[in-house]
Amino acid sequence: MTGTVATIQFSPQDVIIALLAYLRSDDEKFRADPVRIHKALAKLKQDDRFKELLRGLAFDRRDYFPYSEYVEESLDALQLGGYLDRTNPRGVYYQVRPFLRKMFDKEIKLRFNQEQLRSLEEASSVFFAEIEQ
């Protein structure tokens, strides 16, 4: 398949799950800083390489950082579902639980074509580099 449109529709939450699933390793943590997370995702959405994948995310840019209510709700839902952990004493870091990767491999991954999966893997690297700056 050429192009970036899959035959099966994926949701913005599927994209968020994919970005998290492609994190470098299970034991690696990343900052749970909403400003950094939202800014990084908004920046990814503007990147021509990832624009189509992130088309479902809307950002309110009226404040000092781009904010997506959907991103916040998705992260909360993943936390409540036990897929994303924030149990460190100050809640400064998120850690992806192995269940998230299993769910991604078993269900979510099937919603994307190979080209999209490669793009998601690249987007994940860009996203995590951006929030760790």
Beta strands, then each sheet from edge to edge (+ up, - down):
strand 1: 29-31
strand 2: 84-85
strand 3: 93-96
sheet 1: 1+ 3- 2+
end
